[in-house]
Amino acid sequence: MFRASDMVLIAVMVSAAAFTYKTKQDAENLADSVRKLEASIRYEEDSIDLLKADWSLLIQPGRVQKLVERYQADLPLQPVEPHQYARFDELPMRPLGIQDIINDSMDLLAQDEDLDGTMTGSVGE
């Protein structure tokens, strides 16, 4: 009745159907996870938009002025005076970092005509 080739072909068809079913299930599971991620992203974007709108309401100058007037006794806030701003030459020098020191030494080496400006890393040079 059934030959060996028929049995092999039936087994191949059943395994192909099983593989197709498994691949379809995996694709559907991945599509579900993508939909969940997209929904989560939309929710977070909506939350960000809501927070931005809330922030813009909270920082309106009229509201801030009312709060300043209400809490003037508790928080003695004063407007900033022009003399409170520092000029550039009044600012303290930034502390030197290792990269600044390396750049300064490279600049000094470049100014010296006898040296080629190559840093080798040895101590005795």
Protein Blocks (a to p, Z undefined) as FASTA:
>chain_A
ZZfklmmmmmmmmmmmmmmmmmmmmmmmmmmmmmmmmmmmmmmmmmmmmmmmmmmmmmgm
klmmmmmmmmmmmmccddddfklpccfklpccddddfklmmmmmmmmmmmpmkbgoiaeh
iakZZ
